[in-house]
Amino acid sequence: MNLIRIIIFLASISLNLFKANAIENLIRQKSYAASTEVLKRLLDVEEMLEKNLASYVEELKWKLDLIQQALRKFRAEAIRMNLYFKTYLSNPLKSFALIRHQQQDWQKWALFMSETIGKEHLAYAHEMRSELPTAFDLQEASRSIELLITYYELNPNELASGKLLGYSQPGAALSAMDCYALGMFNYFQKEYTKAEIWLNASLLKYDSSQEAKYSIFINEKSIHKWLGILSIKRRENSLGMWHINQAKTEHYDGILEEHITMATLKEHCAASLQRPSHLHCRYNNWTTPFLRIAPLKMEELSIDPFVVLYHNVIYDSEIEWFLTQSFDYTPALLDYGGFSAHRSGKNVFIELEKGELVKTIEMRVTDMSGLSMEGSDDLSLINYGIGGHYIPHHDSFSEEENKTEDRIATALFYLSDVELGGATTFPLLNLTISPEKGTAVLWHNLKDSGTPHPKTVHAACPVIVGSKYVMTKWIYNMDQIFRRPCQANSLNS
């Protein structure tokens, strides 16, 4: 049995080596960017592809002409029917012809419309793909252009217009798509300054009147998107957001959303305390009967989503108890095989059985929120040291996690002051809260309909000087049926 395994193993190695050699030989045979002699082959390939495309166009025209002829006939017949509908429909032959036409002809037209035109042309185009330059060829060609610029100190904008060392050849000018490709090559090479130059050149050459032609390959939104990302990378956030707004993108992709959030986050973490000016402070004496005799001082921070800050909501003696216990702290988040880059800190979950004070704090969270603590997580005590942070995230679960229950609300207690840094920020709410011992932030993670609220994305800014202690309580929605019913029919939820 072992001998068979060894043979299979050696055979697999030989097969992989064969494949690797075949790929290497193919690259050596082609390498279009490395030799003008090999590049000549592309002229023949271009001619064959053009002929194939022209033939495909003729077949499309034939189908279009046929449909237009039939459409003219159908329209003429429809006009006659509407003008003389009484005599038309009273004639049994016409009535039969109308029924037969609609029962049979339109079904056949539907089939004809769904038929793929030029199957053999499409198949040929796919076969010819093996003759086309590879991504490796484009990469090498892009690198060659950058080499020319470096060695001969060429100006990329002049190069884009067809000027080579004083010789102007307008026919050799690069297109908007050429400049875009060079911009993306430099971006993935992390040559961001060069990438921005080429993308700006692409934007200048982009002809919006030819949008239909460009849309197959690139569009103006894509150019603005990457220019926005590059501007944000060099901390030109206002310019970056201008480009992103020009892109008019309703739904940001992952890369764009990450850069926008991080750019906003940097501004918020560097700023002083930010609070809304149109909201106010008041005493909460209504969420539970107990608050009628001992109301809590509450500061409104946001209405949608609901975010409030409670002052003097946990006492120094209570804080001291939590911070002097011999809890076994562990790294807050771990990735496979090591520490997480998402969060830097240590935490410990404190069970109800740890003492009466834990139950008292849980009851206080009920007073703050009006929600039941049944089914909620244990209190989480977290310590952030120098540089301790947590990247932008939601406390609610994502759709990928496929959870039947979710965190309806979060209560975050500040158990220490922080000399510098360590703020909690909600970038999409323009809200930054500096840690203040004895205060607590409470916010709702879900809309009234029970779906996650996108604006509750928040982050813990890095601690610069000091040590930050916070205590978190996550409250779940499944046990709030009588306290906060789900409003599934709310249009604005």
N, C-alpha and C positions, 0 to 999 in steps of 0.2 A: 504493500500500500504506500509506504514512504517513497519507494522508487518511482511509482506512478506520479506521485505529487511532485517529485523533483523534476521528472520529465516534462510535466505540464508547466511547471514554473519556468524551466529553461526555454520551453517553446514560446511562452508568453513574452519572455524577454527578447527572444529572436524576432518575434512578430513586431514588437514595439520598436526595435532597432530598425527593422525593415521599413516601417511606416515613417520613422524619423528620417531615414536616408532618402526615402521617396520625396518627402516634403522638402528636404534640403536640396535635392536635385532639381525639383520643380522651381524653387526660388532661384537657383543658379541659372536655370535655363531661361527664366523670364527676366527678373530684375530689370524692369523697364526703366527705372530711374537711373540705372548705373551705366547704360550704354545707348548711344544714339543708333547704333546698328540694330540692336534688339528693338528699339523704339519704333523702327520702321514697320515692324509687324503690326503695330497698332493702327497704322493707316489703312491696311487691308481689312482689319477687324472693323474699323469705323465704317468703311464703305459697305461691308456686308450687313452691318447692323442698320445702316441707313436704308438700304434696299429692302430689308425685311420690314422696317417700320413703314416705309412708303407703301409696300404691298398691303400691310395691315390697315393703313389709312384708306386705301382704295376699297377694301372689303367693308370697312365701317361706312364709307360713303354709299356703297351699294345698299346696305341695310337702311341707312337714313333715307335715301331716295325712295326706296320701296315703301317705307313707313309714311313718308310725306305724300306720296301718290295716293295711298290708301286713305290717309287722313283727309285729303281734299275731296275724295269721293264720299266719305262718310259725312263730312260737313255739308256737302251739297244735298245729300239725301235727307239729312236732319232738317235743313231749311225747308225743303219741300214738305216734309211731314208736318212741321209746325204751321206752315202757311195753309195747308189744305188738310188739316188733321181729320175733319169730319168725313170728307169724301175718301181720304186716304185709309182711315181705319174701317170704313164701312165696306171697303173692297176686300173680300176674303183672301184674294191672292196676295194683296199687299200685307194684310195682317199675318198671313202665313210666312211671307218672306221676312217680316220684321222679327217674328218669333224665332224662325230658323236662324237668322243672322245673329241675334243676340245669344241664342243657346249654343251655337257652334263656332261662329267666326271669332267672337271675342275671346273664347277659351283658347282658340288656336293662336290668336294674336298675343295672348298672355304667355303662351309657351314660346312663341317666336321672340318676344321681348326678353325672355329669361335665358335664351340660348347664348352661349359664349361665342363671340365673334373672333375669328382668327386663331383658332386653337393651335394650328400648326405654326403660326407666327410666334405665338407665345412660347411654344415648345422650343422653337429654334432660338429664341432670345435666351431661354434658360440654358440651352446647350452651350451657347456662346459665352456664358459667364466664366467658363474655365479659361477662356482666352483673355479675359479682361484683367487689368491691373488689380492687384490685391490691396488690402489695407496697408500692408507692409510697403508696397510700392508707393502709395500716396504719402506715407510717413517719410520714406526716404526722399521723395521729391520735395516735400515740405522742408526737410532738413537741408537739402541742397540750396533752396532759395534763401534760407536763413544764413547758410554758409557764405553765399554771395554777398549778402548784406554786411556780414561781419568782416569779411576779407577786404572788400572794396568800399566799405563805409557808405553803402548805398542808402538812399532814403526810401523807406517802404512805400510812401505815398507816391513818389515819383516812379518807383518800380511798378506800382499798381496801374499807373497811367501809360506804361510802355516805355519809359525812359531808362536806358542802360548806359551808364557812364557818359552821359551827354548825347547819346544817340537816341533820338525819339522815333519809336515805332508804334504809332497808335493802334495798329492792327494787332500788336502783341499785348495790349492792355488787358489786365486781369478783370474778370467780371466780379459782381457782388458775391457770387457763390465761391469763386476762387479765393477772394479775400477772407470770406467766412471760414473756409476750410483751413487757411493758414492761421487764422485767429484761434480756432479750436485746437489745432496742432500745438500751438504755443501754450494754450491754456493747460492742456494735459501734460505738457512738459514743465509746467509751473513757471513759465516765462510770462508772467502776468502783464508786464508793461508792454511787451511785444504783442501779446494777444489783444490788448486794448487798442493798440495802433491799427492792427489789421481789421478788427471788428468795426472801428470807426470808419475805416476806408470802405468796408462792406456797406455800412449804412449810407455813406455818401453816394455810392454807386447804385444803391437799390432804387429801382424805378417803381414807385407804388402803382403806377398806371398799368404795370405788367404783373400785378398781383397774382392773376390766374396762372401765369407761366411759372412764377417763382414758387407758388404754393406747393408744387410737386417736390421741391428740393428744400427750400428754406422759406421763411417769411420774416417780415419786419419785426414781429413779436419776439422771435427767437434771438435776433441780433440785440434788441433792447434788453431782453432777459439776461444774456451773458454780460453785456456792458454794465447792467445793474449789479450783477454779482461781483464783477471786477472792481467797480467803484466802491462797493461795500468792503471788499477785501483791503483796500487802501484807505479805509475809514472815511471816504467821501460819502457818508450815508445819505445826505440830502440828494446828491446827484444820483446815487444808486437807486433811491426810491423814485426819483423822477423817471429814470429809464424803465423801472418796473411798472410804473403807472402808464407809461407809453405803451408797454406791452399789452395792457388791458387784459391781463390774465385773471379770469374769475377764480380759478382753482389753481393754487400754487402747487408745483410738483415738490418732491421731497428736497431736492437740492436748493431750490429757490426759497422754500419755507425755512429751511435751516439757516441760510445766510441772512434772511430778513429778521428772523427771531434773534439770532446772535448779535446782529448789528444793533437792534433795538435794546437788547439786554445790556450790551456794553454801555450804551448811553445812560440807561437807567441805573446801573450799578455805580457809574461814575458820578451820577447826579446826587444832589442833596435830597432830603426827604420830599417826596411828591405826594400830595393829597388833592382830591377834587375840591373846588371852591364852592360849588353849589349845594353841597350836602352839609349836614350839621350834626351836633352831638345832642344826645338826650338820654334819659334814664329808661332802661327797659324794665317795666313792671308788669308785663302781660304774658310772657311765654309760659310761666308756671305760677301757681298760686303763691309759692314761697317768695317770689319777687315783689309781691305787693307790700311786704314788710321789709324787704332787703333788696331794693332795685339795683341793677348793675349799670355802670356808666358806659354808654355805648356810642361809638362814633361811626357814622355811616361813611363807607368808602365807595360803594358801588351799588346800584339798584339792580342792574342786569349785566352780569350775574350778581346775586346778593353777596356782598362782602362787608363785614363790619369789624371794627376794632374795639375790644373791651379793655378798659383801663382799670388797673388795680383789681384784677379778677383772681389773682392767685397771690397769697401772702408770702412775706419773706420767710416766715417759720415753715411754711409748707414747702417752699423752694429748698430751704436748707435740708429738710428731711430727704427729699429726692436726691440731692447732690451729695449727701454724706453716706448714703447706703453703699454697701459693697456689692454693687451690681457687676455682672460679668459682661462687659461691653464687647461687641464683635464688630468687624467692618460692616458698614451699612449696606453696601451692595458688593456682590462678587460676580465676576464673569467666569466663564470656563477657564480654569487654570490660573486665575490671578485676580487682582483687584480691578474694579471697574473704573473706567474713565469718566463715567457719568456722575459719580458722586464720591466725595472724599469726606469721610467722617466715620464715627462709630456709634452704634445704638444698642439698646436693650429693650425688650418688651417686658412690661411690668404687669403681672397678673393681678386680678382682684384679691387673691388670697394673700397678697403681700402686706396688707394692713388696711385699717379703716380709712386712712387718708386717701388711698387709691379709690375707694368707693365714694368718698366725699368729692373728689375731683370729677369722677364720672357723673355724679349728680349735678355738679356745677355745669358740666357741659350740656346736660339736659336743660338746666335753667337758661343757658346762653342760647341754645338752639331750638328748644321746644320739641326736640326729637327723642325717640326712645334709644337707649343704649343696648337693647337686646340685639344679639347677633353682631355687635360691633367688634372691631379689633381691640386688643389690649392697648393700654397706653404705651407709646413708643418714646423713650428718652434718647435724645440724639446729642452728640457732642461734635462740634466742628472746630478743629484747630486752625493753625495758620494755613491759609489757602483752602480751607474746607469749603466745599461748594456742592451744589446740586444743579445740573443743567436743566434747561426748560423741559417741563413735563406736565402731564395731567394726572391728578389723583384718580380720576375715573378710569375705567378699563377701556382698552381699545376693542374694536370689533373682532380683531384677530384672536383675542383671548377667549371669546365666546363664553362670557360669564353670564349666569342667569340672574345674579344680583350685582349691584354696583354701589360705589361709595357716593351717597347722596350729599354728604357734607364733610368738611374737614375743620377741626379745631386745632390751632397751632399756638401753644403757650411759649412765651419768651421767659426763660429762667435766669437770664443774665444780660447785662449790658455788654456791648462790644465796642471797643475803643475806635476801631476803624474797619469799615467794610461789613460784610455779613448781612446785608439787607435782604428782605424778601421782596421780590418784584414780580408784578403781573404786567408783562410787556404790552399786551393788547389792550390793557385798561389804563395805560399810562399811570401806573400806580406803584410806588416804591415805599416800603415800610422798614424803617430802621429798627433793630432789636431794642426793646426797652423792657427791662426787668419788671415782671408783674403784669404785663399786657398779654393779650391773646387775640389772634385773628381768626374769625370764623367765616367760612364761605361755602356756598352751595356749588357742588360740582356738576349737578344735573339740571336740565330745564324742567319745567312743570310736567312735560310729557314723559320724563324719565330718560331722555337721551342726553349724552354728554354735552356740556356747554363748551364750545371751542375757546371762548375767551378766558377760561379759567387756567390756561397754561401759565405756569409760574416757575420761578427759579430761586435758588439760594445763592446770592452773590458771594464770591470768595472772601473769606476773612483775611484782613490784612494784618491787624494788630489785635490781640486778645483771644479769648476762648468763648465760643458761642454754645450755649445750652438751650435746646428747645424740647418741647414735649408735644407729641402729636396724637390726636384721637381721630380715627377714621370711622365714620358712621355710615351704616348701610341702609339701603332703601326698602328691603323686603319686610322689615318690621315696623314700617311707618304707615301702614295702610289706613289706620284710623287717625293718625296725627297729620299726615300730609298725603292725601289721596292723589294718585296719578291723574293728570288731566290730558288724556291722550288726544282729545279732539281740539285742543288749543292750536289755532292756526299759527300763532307767533311763538310757539314753544320751541 
